[in-house]
Amino acid sequence: MDVTHVQQRVQAITDVVSDYERAHSLEDDLFIAVISEIATTSTDPRARELAGAALRSREIDFQRLTA
């Protein structure tokens, strides 16, 4: 993943902004993808640790609804 990929995904969100549920879902997916990328590829141990800790929230079992 590089900045171009992120920019393309941001544009995809912009393209569906009239469907707020879809836009929200795409945004959530983007944030998870970027944080996962940082957690697995960063050379900064602190960044990896922070990203990994944040991703653990995905393990919490609760109902996730779109906006």
C-alpha positions as CSV (number, residue, x, y, z in Angstrom):
1,M,0.0,0.0,0.0
2,D,1.2,3.5,-0.8
3,V,-0.2,7.0,-0.7
4,T,-1.7,6.5,-4.2
5,H,-3.7,3.6,-3.0
6,V,-5.0,5.6,-0.1
7,Q,-5.9,8.5,-2.3
8,Q,-7.8,6.2,-4.7
9,R,-9.8,4.8,-1.7
10,V,-10.5,8.3,-0.5
11,Q,-11.8,9.1,-4.0
12,A,-14.0,6.0,-3.8
13,I,-15.5,7.4,-0.6
14,T,-16.1,10.7,-2.3
15,D,-17.8,9.0,-5.2
16,V,-20.4,7.4,-3.0
17,V,-20.9,10.2,-0.5
18,S,-24.6,10.3,-1.3
19,D,-24.9,6.8,0.2
20,Y,-23.7,7.7,3.6
21,E,-23.8,4.1,4.9
22,R,-21.6,2.9,2.0
23,A,-19.2,5.9,2.5
24,H,-19.0,5.2,6.2
25,S,-18.2,1.5,5.6
26,L,-15.5,2.3,3.0
27,E,-14.0,4.8,5.4
28,D,-13.9,2.2,8.2
29,D,-12.3,-0.3,5.8
30,L,-9.7,2.3,4.8
31,F,-8.8,3.2,8.4
32,I,-8.4,-0.5,9.2
33,A,-6.3,-1.2,6.2
34,V,-4.0,1.8,6.9
35,I,-3.6,0.9,10.6
36,S,-2.9,-2.7,9.6
37,E,-0.3,-1.6,7.1
38,I,1.5,0.4,9.8
39,A,1.2,-2.4,12.3
40,T,2.9,-4.9,10.0
41,T,5.4,-2.9,7.9
42,S,6.5,0.2,9.8
43,T,10.1,0.3,10.8
44,D,9.2,2.4,13.8
45,P,8.5,0.0,16.8
46,R,6.4,2.6,18.6
47,A,4.2,3.1,15.5
48,R,3.8,-0.7,15.1
49,E,2.9,-1.0,18.8
50,L,0.3,1.8,18.7
51,A,-1.3,0.5,15.5
52,G,-1.4,-3.1,16.8
53,A,-3.0,-2.0,20.1
54,A,-5.6,0.0,18.2
55,L,-6.4,-3.0,16.0
56,R,-7.2,-5.1,19.0
57,S,-10.5,-3.1,19.3
58,R,-11.7,-5.1,16.3
59,E,-11.7,-8.2,18.6
60,I,-14.3,-6.7,20.9
61,D,-17.7,-8.4,20.3
62,F,-20.4,-5.7,19.9
63,Q,-22.9,-4.8,17.2
64,R,-21.3,-2.6,14.6
65,L,-23.8,-0.5,12.7
66,T,-23.1,2.1,10.1
67,A,-23.9,5.7,10.7
